[in-house]
């Protein structure tokens, strides 16, 4: 088996310490790379630091062309890279293919936004003393970025670090998740085909201990982290003078209003079932809590259970598989223990509740105490908890009774209720008529409370990675 190189300032490198990547489904070797050596890590950081000016001054057409190239090549290599995602993460192939499509779209949006990245003009002659003055307001990179990506979307969440950074001309050093580095390294192959300046990007498989050293390195003044809540906040606390963006966890809720019936309830049940269980629940906006009005709760419960029981669990390489394994057996055992705890406290298993290796069966629970981990923490597994409420007031209060606040979904036809949800729900995004798992890659995305700080989505991330700089022009006839 050939060893996949990592990337230092756009050049392929290899170290001595092998990192073998295996499938969580059957333990088959997906590939191997090496951990980056201390010397190569230093070279990558130094190159990013030294490339600040060249990257920031790269013409928009060069940045856009590079991002367009990545989008095009991802589309051309879609099946190959989808197979790689499935091999290293256990993600069902149908979802891996969609991830490649989304990553290509993320880079395409990066190219389009790079072309529009122009700044704005502001008249200053609103007061007599400023007659003849105008301000040109532009945004400049805060500096090189350390991007830390998670395992659950090993390509598209890497894209959400890389594309905005390259679009604004900020060098980036990317650390992929140790369990799933191969997809990011394949992206490096494509980036190496572009004309970006040396030092504009590096992709380094490193241990979490080494990552902590990178977080502290003053040459990387921006940290963009997606991952667990404790790690994210510890990063922010360890470098208070750095600009830190955190995309952390959630326990996403759905509210189903009493105006839903018939086909609407069938739709809601199908969407809840699919997006509570997709990615084996390993998504920050996977449906975890459902608050159904008493008038429709019984019918909705039947629809959800029916839809969940139709989902196919099995080999992720099988096109028919809907739900694959978790990232490892330890994760599946944790989910199992949380469900067992909820059942011991009075919860009922409506379907699922079993484990085989790293695979946990899609599980629907009811009558779960509010303080059970499956209700108040992030399960990050294929488990959904159903609750009955007597009013929308109660439903919204239950949604907000959480230390997380990423996204929520509300199934309703009532326009006033939709706007009320946007006002009252303490989350970064509200999706009306669908589950909270919906994310368009160009829209601002991020959460409140323990779900993080800052926003992704290509344009929002470009703003986050930059700061305003003002040029005042004097003696202008307006």
VENBELQUI-V149077 format. One record per backbone hydrogen bond with DSSP energy under -0.5 kcal/mol. NH is the residue of the N-H (numbers start at 1). CO is the residue of the C=O. E is the energy in kcal/mol with one decimal. If there is no record, write none. Layout:
nh = (NH:NH)
co = (CO:CO)
e = (E:E)
//
This chain:
nh = (4:4:6:7:8:9:10:11:13:18:19:20:21:22:23:27:30:31:32:33:34:35:36:41:42:43:44:45:46:47:48:49:50:51:52:55:56:57:58:62:63:64:65:66:67:68:69:70:71:72:73:74:75:76:77:78:81:82:83:84:85:86:87:88:89:90:91:93:95:96:97:98:99:100:101:102:103:104:105:106:107:108:109:110:111:112:113:114:115:116:117:118:120:122:124:125:127:130:131:133:134:135:136:137:137:138:138:140:142:145:146:147:147:148:148:149:149:154:157:158:159:160:161:162:163:165:166:167:168:169:170:171:172:173:174:174:175:176:180:185:186:187:188:189:190:191:192:193:194:200:202:203:204:205:206:211:212:213:214:215:216:217:217:220:221:222:223:224:225:225:226:227:232:233:234:235:236:237:238:239:240:242:243:244:245:246:247:248:248:249:253:254:255:256:257:257:260:264:266:267:268:269:270:271:272:273:274:275:276:277:278:280:281:282:283:286:287:288:289:290:291:292:292:293:294:296:297:298:300:301:302:303:304:305:306:307:308:309:310:310:311:311:313:314:318:321:322:323:326:332:333:334:335:336:337:338:339:340:341:342:343:344:345:346:347:348:350:350:351:353:356:359:360:361:363:364:365:366:367:372:375:376:377:379:383:384:385:386:387:389:395:396:397:398:399:400:401:402:405:408:409:410:411:412:415:418:419:420:421:422:423:424:425:427:428:428:429:431:432:433:434:438:443:445:448:450:451:452:453:456:458:461:462:463:464:465:466:467:469:471:472:473:473:476:478)
co = (2:32:13:203:11:7:201:8:6:16:33:18:31:20:28:23:21:21:2:19:4:17:205:37:38:39:40:41:42:43:44:45:46:47:49:51:52:53:55:59:59:60:61:62:63:64:65:66:67:68:69:70:71:72:73:75:77:78:79:80:81:82:83:84:85:86:85:316:92:92:93:94:95:96:97:98:99:100:101:102:103:104:105:106:107:108:109:110:111:112:113:116:137:135:133:133:124:127:128:130:473:122:471:120:135:136:469:467:465:171:222:145:173:146:224:147:175:151:153:153:155:156:158:158:159:161:162:163:164:165:165:169:200:145:172:202:147:174:177:181:182:183:184:185:186:187:188:190:191:197:172:7:174:203:204:207:208:209:210:211:212:213:214:217:219:144:243:146:223:245:148:247:228:229:230:231:232:233:234:235:237:239:221:242:223:453:225:246:451:450:407:289:409:291:255:411:257:261:262:263:264:265:266:267:268:269:270:271:272:273:274:277:278:279:281:283:275:252:252:385:254:290:387:256:389:293:293:294:296:297:298:299:300:301:302:303:304:305:306:307:307:308:311:323:315:318:312:312:358:328:329:330:331:332:333:334:335:336:337:338:339:340:341:343:342:366:348:364:364:361:359:356:358:354:382:351:384:348:386:369:372:372:373:377:381:363:288:365:290:292:391:392:393:394:395:396:397:400:448:429:253:431:255:410:413:414:415:416:417:418:419:420:421:425:405:406:406:408:430:410:431:435:440:456:405:403:448:449:246:445:441:457:458:459:460:461:463:140:138:136:470:134:471:132:476)
e = (-0.6:-3.1:-2.5:-2.4:-2.9:-0.5:-0.8:-1.9:-2.5:-0.8:-3.4:-0.6:-2.9:-0.5:-2.9:-1.9:-3.0:-1.4:-0.5:-2.3:-0.5:-2.5:-2.8:-2.5:-2.3:-2.3:-2.4:-2.3:-2.7:-2.5:-2.2:-2.5:-2.6:-1.5:-1.1:-2.9:-2.3:-1.9:-1.1:-0.8:-1.9:-2.9:-2.1:-2.1:-2.3:-2.8:-2.3:-2.0:-2.3:-2.5:-2.7:-2.4:-1.8:-2.1:-2.2:-1.1:-2.7:-2.5:-2.3:-1.5:-2.6:-2.4:-2.4:-2.2:-2.3:-2.0:-0.6:-2.7:-1.0:-2.1:-2.6:-1.2:-2.0:-1.9:-1.9:-2.5:-2.5:-2.4:-2.0:-2.5:-2.2:-2.1:-2.8:-1.9:-2.2:-2.3:-2.9:-2.2:-1.4:-1.1:-0.9:-1.6:-2.4:-2.4:-1.8:-0.5:-0.9:-1.9:-1.7:-1.9:-2.1:-2.9:-3.4:-3.3:-0.6:-0.6:-2.7:-2.6:-2.5:-3.0:-2.9:-0.7:-2.4:-0.5:-2.8:-0.5:-2.4:-0.7:-1.7:-0.5:-2.5:-1.8:-1.3:-2.6:-2.5:-1.0:-2.7:-2.2:-1.6:-0.8:-3.0:-0.6:-2.1:-2.9:-0.6:-2.9:-3.3:-0.6:-1.0:-2.0:-2.0:-1.8:-1.6:-1.4:-1.3:-2.6:-2.1:-1.5:-1.8:-2.0:-1.6:-1.9:-2.9:-0.5:-0.7:-2.1:-1.7:-1.1:-2.0:-2.5:-1.4:-0.8:-0.8:-1.9:-0.5:-1.5:-2.6:-2.7:-0.6:-2.8:-1.9:-1.7:-2.4:-2.3:-1.8:-2.0:-1.9:-2.4:-1.7:-1.3:-0.5:-1.8:-2.1:-0.7:-2.7:-2.4:-2.6:-0.6:-2.3:-0.5:-0.7:-2.1:-2.6:-2.4:-0.6:-2.3:-1.4:-2.0:-1.9:-2.6:-2.6:-2.9:-2.3:-2.6:-2.7:-2.3:-2.5:-2.6:-1.1:-1.0:-1.9:-1.4:-2.1:-1.9:-1.7:-1.8:-2.1:-2.5:-2.3:-2.4:-3.3:-0.6:-2.7:-2.0:-2.3:-1.8:-1.2:-0.5:-2.5:-2.7:-2.0:-2.2:-2.7:-2.6:-2.5:-2.3:-2.8:-2.4:-0.7:-0.6:-0.5:-1.4:-0.6:-1.5:-1.8:-1.8:-2.9:-2.3:-2.9:-1.6:-2.7:-2.0:-2.1:-2.5:-2.3:-2.1:-2.3:-2.6:-2.1:-2.0:-2.5:-2.4:-1.2:-1.8:-2.7:-2.9:-0.7:-2.9:-1.1:-0.7:-3.0:-2.1:-0.5:-2.9:-2.5:-2.1:-2.8:-2.0:-0.6:-1.7:-1.8:-2.0:-2.5:-0.7:-2.4:-2.0:-2.8:-3.0:-2.6:-2.4:-2.1:-3.0:-2.1:-2.3:-2.3:-2.3:-1.0:-2.5:-0.6:-2.0:-2.3:-2.6:-3.0:-0.9:-0.7:-2.0:-2.1:-2.1:-2.7:-1.8:-1.7:-2.9:-2.4:-1.8:-1.0:-1.2:-1.0:-2.8:-0.6:-3.4:-0.6:-1.2:-1.6:-1.9:-2.5:-2.9:-2.3:-1.4:-1.4:-3.3:-1.3:-3.1:-2.2:-2.2:-2.0:-2.1:-1.2:-2.5:-3.4:-2.6:-0.5:-3.7:-0.5:-3.4:-0.9)
//
